């Protein structure tokens, strides 16, 4: 059933082919997950220290993995579209487009999908898309870092606003955490016409996602007030647009934060109760529904971290469950059910039984759930007549994405075609890591020398050994003393890498090999996460 193709990610599901006509060939849907684009210009945060990496294995990635993640994603998308007819343009992302939860990361992620104006990207929210490093939402800005809310406090639909002021330049003294906050981790230079990097939040993510779908025909409509002060909204499509061909519809609720001028009295966390449920008809027989598995208001640090953080504790929320139930009850009996969410079903704990019971009720013959989050190679787990297909990350080893096929006469997935860049695309190299400085100094300092080496590299003379460069403590201190200048140098080098990647085929192959080798090195390092259930 499992086919490994020596090609990049295969796209799927034609917008123009979606409609009332039945087809005998299986319906194909291209899924990818967890690109986790990482901001390389800011300060290191607590979640980037070695103890965090010991648990997760991906808290401190090799610099090459972070720098090249957007290009690996680009390669997957570009090559995938080449494999199928020009009208097959649906890509489903199962969360975690970003890593720290920064607006600059989100912009880089979104830009890869805008390179083709015909790509239709649907996405389920992941914990890293709006929680700090995918874990907590309980750290609000200090009074001096607070940005008063404008439109979010009165708009009827989700608004792209942060409640942090942009950091002019991070201030880091050795290993002290006293002056580091989320905004310091999101710092980025603006010399090339960009915007300051600032922290994301759930409402902001929802607004940006909606904006990304407007060109494909999305229209959102306010829908009145829900219980506990939430604001309802629905989504539909302008007739004749790509989303209309998919019969796109969505329902959700969003919560405004409560901001107070009195320190400690603001309630930002309530915004993470926001969610949306989306549905599209892939053809006459198959419906895809996307849900949010991180509706976690109380994702806290400190003593309650293990039991509440959004990286280890998925949350469905009772309001979303009610919305999902209503939407599924309205499905025609002849339609097969495919559900996509970031977390695997097994991680939903108390919500897992409710979801499985709901799926079994509406589709007793079988259903398919597709998930990400684990960063493990593709696996499947049966739940009675249903199955959870869990796929790996495009960034972390083995760097994969998948096309799942669904037949008209079968209730669950019937075939999987997989791209595994790490083992089928990239030529193997030996990777030698530089000095590990994650957490101790800045992300700027970790990535600056590596970006310069990659930008200047010659594939003809590179050989099969890549030695990751690093800086001394004294060099890092000097760089951090003029943060903005060196951050701009790093951004310029990244743009050089990106241009060479597009223009030079041999350089592109070389860069993919470096990314794969660094990702394998990361994967082979010890991680407690590899031993957790």
Helices and strands as residue ranges (DSSP letters): E 2-4, E 12-14, E 27-32, G 46-48, H 50-56, H 63-83, E 88-93, H 103-114, E 120-123, G 127-129, G 143-145, G 151-153, H 182-185, H 202-213, G 214-216, E 218-225, G 227-229, E 231-237, H 242-245, E 249-254, G 269-273, E 275-281, E 286-290, G 302-304, H 305-308, H 318-329, E 336-340, G 345-348, H 350-362, E 367-371, E 379-383, E 386-390, E 400-406, E 415-420, H 421-424, E 430-432, H 443-456, H 459-462, E 465-467, H 473-481, H 483-503, H 505-524, G 528-531
